[in-house]
Amino acid sequence: MITVILVIHVILAICIICAVLLQKSEGGGLGIGGSGGAGGGFMTARGTANFMTKLTAILGGCFFLTSITLALLSSNDAPSIADEVSKTIENNSNKKPTVPLGN
């Protein structure tokens, strides 16, 4: 289960990187279509920018959810550090201190 979510998580990370790199600065998006006349509003610069912004937000939300899911699933398998410390303290508290004899 964790492996499947981890693979999805890595794919989402790659998709987010691609989506951010495809965006043009200043809200230009992919820059496909020109200045509005030919496409009739389909894939114009503004429409592409809106699409890329929404796509990035959706990918970011999915990445966030997979991060939380992985954190919750992995915390069930690993022992807590506090438990390990308390076990060590209990093991060491049974021993009596020794006095060095070579003084």
RABEL-V379890 format. One record per pair of residues at least 24 apart in sequence whose ideal C-beta (glycine too) atoms are under 8 Angstrom apart, sorted by the first residue. I is the first residue (numbers start at 1). J is the second residue. D is the distance in Angstrom with one decimal. If there is no record, write none. Layout:
BEGIN
<<I,J,D> <I,J,D>>
END
This chain:
BEGIN
<<1,73,6.8> <2,70,6.7> <2,73,5.3> <2,74,6.7> <5,66,5.7> <5,69,5.6> <5,70,5.7> <5,73,7.1> <6,70,6.5> <8,66,5.8> <9,63,6.9> <9,66,4.3> <9,67,7.0> <9,70,6.4> <12,59,5.9> <12,62,5.5> <12,63,4.6> <12,66,6.3> <13,63,6.5> <15,59,5.4> <16,56,6.7> <16,59,4.8> <16,60,6.4> <16,63,6.1> <19,52,6.2> <19,55,5.4> <19,56,4.7> <19,59,6.0> <20,56,6.3> <22,52,6.3> <23,49,7.2> <23,52,4.9> <23,53,7.7> <23,56,7.3> <24,49,7.5>>
END
